[in-house]
Amino acid sequence: LADLDWQEQALREAVLAGSETAWRALYDAHFDSLYAFVWHRTQRNAHRTDEIVQETWLVAVRRIADFDPAQGALDSWLKGIAANLLRNHRRRWQRDRRMQSLEGEPPATPIGGGESGELLALAMTELPPRYQVVLRAKYEEQLSVIEIGERLGSTSKAIESMLSRARAALRRAYEKLQNEE
Amino acid sequence: MSDLPQEDLPLGSIDWSSWPRAPDRLRAELLQATSRVVARRARRRRWRVAASWGLAYAAGIATAWLVWPRAPEPHVANPQLPTPPPIATKLAPSPADEEEPSPLNLESLSPEELRSRVAGAARPEQIHLLRLAGDRYLFGAADVVSALDCYRQVIELTPRKDLTKAQPDDSWLLAELKLSAAGGKE
């Protein structure tokens, strides 16, 4: 984590100095994670997801100086911005939904997975990108730790350790969401 | 090496097929838009650095200009003020002015020439001419008799009240004569 803080701090400084390469590195590292986070909170509405993701990144690039690695990871900071935007847009979306129901269009429905699956997917999006990567490689792609290690350029032991931490983090996020409901 | 168990998390219940695939178009367009902001920031930063260097350079030049020793500037008449018309207008010289020698001329005259100018001059001028002639007789030609003659006339022409006023340029002989004349007249 300390290494990540240091890396994010260095990238932040480089972005503030005007390095487009540093910005691309941050963007690529967090784009998928942020997209999934927003996707599961807009009830898998692609249009709204695109809108929120777009606004989040534009806010982030303008306010990158406000990001303090000592206060938390960049991933958390980005998701905080997205969560604020989601709250701000919710009223408009509710109005739009009422209009749709009046016009006879059926509201968007969750796609399969069941209640626990939905909650777990939401909890997954709360995790840092590196945890999402190993969990998806393990449970979506059904790769072994050796294969994951080869893909990420790491040892099996390191992958096992990371998987363990990722599952623990996922459990905490899942329980938190369960308590909120 | 065996994989770790799932523990009690229902990871199998996640519908991975519904996991979002971020659209490439959005990803590329958004990267382009945000990179423009970063590039603008870089340009602004470069301008600020350049401006700082420019200001520092200008400040250095200004400081050097202020502390550099310089020769006093020659007085230049204020060009905004109107030039006064020339005061001295050439008037027709009077006969007296023509005859009145300038100080330079007096310096170059001999005692005899000085005495020749006494007739017709005003009394103060007569006194002045005779004093000069006496001085020249006394110091230039060591002619004490002629000097006494000139000084005697000076004493006669000088008002009584002025005899007691010793002037710093009075010769020793004139000073003595004045003193004697002042005592005698009293």
Contacts between the chains, C-beta under 8 A, distances in Angstrom:
chain1	res1	chain2	res2	distance
A	15	B	38	6.0
A	16	B	41	7.3
A	17	B	42	7.2
A	17	B	45	6.6
A	18	B	38	6.1
A	18	B	39	6.9
A	18	B	41	5.3
A	18	B	42	2.3
A	18	B	43	7.5
A	18	B	45	5.4
A	18	B	46	7.6
A	19	B	38	7.3
A	19	B	42	7.5
A	20	B	35	4.9
A	20	B	38	5.2
A	20	B	39	6.0
A	20	B	42	7.6
A	23	B	34	6.6
A	23	B	35	6.0
A	23	B	38	4.6
A	24	B	31	6.6
A	24	B	35	7.0
A	27	B	30	7.9
A	27	B	31	5.6
A	27	B	34	6.7
A	31	B	22	6.1
A	31	B	27	5.9
A	32	B	22	5.5
A	35	B	20	5.7
A	35	B	22	4.1
A	36	B	19	6.7
A	36	B	20	5.3
A	39	B	20	3.9
A	40	B	20	7.9
A	44	B	18	6.5
A	44	B	20	7.3
A	46	B	23	7.8
A	49	B	20	7.0
A	50	B	23	7.3
A	50	B	26	5.4
A	53	B	22	7.8
A	53	B	26	7.0
A	53	B	30	7.3
A	54	B	26	7.1
A	54	B	30	5.8
A	57	B	30	5.3
A	57	B	33	8.0
A	57	B	34	5.4
A	58	B	33	6.9
A	58	B	34	6.6
A	58	B	37	7.6
A	60	B	34	7.7
A	61	B	34	4.2
A	61	B	37	4.6
A	61	B	38	6.4
A	62	B	37	6.3
A	111	B	15	6.6
A	111	B	18	4.5
A	112	B	15	4.6
A	112	B	17	7.7
A	112	B	18	6.5
A	113	B	13	6.6
A	113	B	14	6.4
A	113	B	15	3.2
A	113	B	18	6.3
A	114	B	13	5.7
A	116	B	10	4.9
A	116	B	13	5.2
A	117	B	10	7.0
A	117	B	13	3.9
A	117	B	14	5.1
A	117	B	15	5.5
A	120	B	9	7.1
A	120	B	10	6.1
A	120	B	11	6.8
A	120	B	13	6.5
A	120	B	14	5.3
A	121	B	14	5.4
A	121	B	15	7.2
A	121	B	18	7.4
A	121	B	19	7.2
A	124	B	14	7.1
A	135	B	11	7.5
A	136	B	16	7.4
A	136	B	19	7.3
A	138	B	3	7.4
A	139	B	6	7.6
A	139	B	11	4.7
A	139	B	12	7.3
A	139	B	14	6.9
A	139	B	16	7.4
A	140	B	14	7.7
A	140	B	16	4.1
A	140	B	19	6.9
A	144	B	1	8.0
A	144	B	3	5.9
A	145	B	1	6.4
A	145	B	3	5.7
A	145	B	4	7.6
A	146	B	1	6.6
A	156	B	1	5.4
A	160	B	1	7.9
A	160	B	4	6.0
A	163	B	4	5.6
A	164	B	4	6.5
A	167	B	4	7.7
A	167	B	6	7.8
A	167	B	7	6.2
A	167	B	9	6.3
A	170	B	9	6.3
A	170	B	11	8.0
A	171	B	7	7.7
A	171	B	9	6.0
A	174	B	9	6.9
